[in-house]
Amino acid sequence: MVGIKATRALSGAPRDDVHAGAGGSTTGSGFVVDSRGVVVTNNHVIEGNDEFEVVLGDGTSLKATLIGRDSETDLAVLRVLGAKNLATVAWGNSDQVQVGEWAIAIGSPFGLGNSVSVGVISARNRDVQAGLYDDFLQTDAAINRGNSGGPLFNARGQVVGVNTAIVSPNGTQGGSVGVGFAVPANLARSIVADIVRTGAVQRGWIGARVRLLSLEERGVGPKGVLISDIARNSPAALAGLRVGDRLLSWAGQEVVDPRTLARLVASARPQSRVAVEALRGSQPIRVQMTIARLPAELSPPRGQAMPVVTVLGMVLRMATPADRPRLPAQVRVIITALDPFGPGKDQVTVGDGLLEVQGRSVASPQEARAALLEAARHRDGVVIRLYRNGQSIYRAIRPSRR
């Protein structure tokens, strides 16, 4: 186990009041998976920061850079600069973990480094509404502030999860009450491998939204999920699927709910082909779909620890000197990717500079996110000012209501 300290050299508001310390720093835990300095931690430990230190067990502090991050699974990967022969831990097989097995959490709760807590695996496949791909291991081993990103071991000393979240009666300040969650090792290992290899997650996308069937729609026979929306020119559209089709199976595996489909699609490699079975009315159909990469996904370029945030379906980053030939100095925030189903899909274009939210200038992605979320809580339409093709323009985004 190692400690993680992340600070922000670039201007902008702290990520939040809980994790922000003096100078906008955040702290957490991590673990080394490659002796050359590859370190796994949580995305929320490093998010919005651009300078990183890894603190070893003997107190040695080493500079690190961000290789990449994945907000959907709350994972991030750092590389320790100049590291050689660091002690590593071994991945275990989280698919073999059984409820009732011993679980050992190691981390730096409340800044107390190298702390160990012991419990059991309480449950598997937990969906805590944290993201599209929730599949957490639940444990009663104590997890507190500062444990985030640390390893969850089995009794054989193998990492079976990455400690990520807790349920606490008083929010993040309340501490452990024996309900903690860890990203399963098999999922984390795949995400980490993608990030180390390419700097980003290679996650599949088909451009279809689905929902559970209503009681009236279920009837008898195959259930599946109902396609409620399809993005233009997406893999689902190009394969011939339509809104109203009932999707039954994915590569021979039954689709029982939207969460199952989201995980199956995400695990498919871009450019691979998958057989999908569906019903159109009472007519069975079978299509071959070529998987694309999720458009709204973005990780910082290799070697560049750029603060990046996602809000209202937009991915935002800070402007850099390389952007200045096309963008003036007053543009501090750039929109780099869009959710094709998000509220800004028809109003915003990738590459736009974000100047203002409701008349308030924004100087960082974190500041922009805070302003957008605050405005969305009180308005049906959020007015933003953009810089596009040499002009300042206004657009209104209508946040979706759940």
Summary of the structure (lengths in Angstrom):
residues: 402
radius of gyration: 22.0
end to end distance: 39.5
largest distance: 66.2
contacts: 1352
relative contact order: 0.11
helix: 16%
strand: 39%
